[in-house]
Amino acid sequence: MNYILFDGDVRDALLPFTYTRPVADIRIGILTIREKWEKYLSLTTTTITEEYLEEKYPMVEMAKNIMINASFCPTKTLVEKVKNLSENQAIFKGEDVIAFFATNTQEEVNFEDYTQIEFEEDLIQVKNTWDIFSLNYQAIQQDFDLITEGKKSQPIPEGTRYINKENIFIEEGAEITFATLNASSGPIYIGKDAVILENTSVKGPFAMCDNAVVKMGTKIYGGTTLGPYCKIGGEINNSVLFGYTSKGHDGYLGNSVLGEWCNLGADTNNSNLKNNYAEVKLWDYKSRRFAKTGLQFCGLMMGDHSKCGINTMFNTGTVVGVSANIFGSGFPRNFIPSFSWGGASGFTEYKTNKVFEVAKVVMQRRKMIFDDKEQRILEHVFEETKQYRNY
């Protein structure tokens, strides 16, 4: 059977992260949503996404296909039901379709003609940007159980202080030096060749993926994920860093999500609680206004390739688009459009030729290439986001 993950109607609610990736490639827990499905299915998947992303994320259609709503994270029970789908059957969770059977000869899908199977169990569904951090506690536990089943952890190194050893899993090649690992309130997963330096304190649930680095004296609270090759220092709480992103120095990051290839300068801090303890509002791309989140704690949402200078201060509920460069004193605005250059004193447009220069250097440092395919994606995002750059 051929499995295809589709973006669905949540795509706009997950901007700016879905400007540069399908919904399936959002990281929550330890794995991306795609990686979760592929691990359960033991098969590769393809994607239905925006046309300008198709070159990097192509779709492969066969005679018989099962289409899966990428906003839903899989469970063992759900995957079994998905595998057993047959022609004219669909799985629903309330009004949301989770998966359905389709053939390459179908011109359209009318669910009124389908047998609708209701899925009763609770599922993690990523419908808003803030779901990525607020549901991350639960997602780490699910991924931990999936990844470590039937496997044996590497031994905890001598000199490491720990609580609840059974809830700590260390992959081959990881290095931990004189750290404290407290897995009493959730699991701690340390990926291959990851490094935790001296005097770091970690409270689970926590996940660091392959080749991530935690610098000396870092304080990490529960619900935090570091994607591959991330590097962090300072204090971090309930935040998700997708991958290849650095917060290498002192400063606070809380209840936040950072995309790939971001960098926070030394002593960057974000607020995750308003002074009046009121509900946090976030910029909503669809309505082009700030919308309620229902949350009291909500920090920074930063799209791919965005960066900020030393001592940057982000207010509660700040949204930064793709390829923005922020610097200077004071609090910049709560919504910083993609390809913006500046800070509290004002912004100008960040030209793509300069963006591409930086991206090439940054990716080269990780032995990756900023190729024409990546460039075309950013060029499209630049044009698509012009409407927001009304400086």
PyMOL commands that set and color helices and strands:
alter all, ss='L'
color gray80, all
select helices_A, chain A and resi 8-10+12-14+17-19+23-25+33-41+51-53+76-83+111-113+131-134+136-148+165-167+352-365+372-384+386-388
alter helices_A, ss='H'
color red, helices_A
select strands_A, chain A and resi 2-6+46-48+64-69+89-93+96-103+115-118+161-163+168-170+175-176+180-182+188-190+195-196+201-203+206-208+213-214+219-220+224-226+231-232+235-237+240-243+246-247+252-254+257-260+263-264+269-270+281-284+289-292+300-302+307-308+313-314+318-320+325-326+335-336+340-343+346-349
alter strands_A, ss='S'
color yellow, strands_A
deselect
rebuild
show_as cartoon
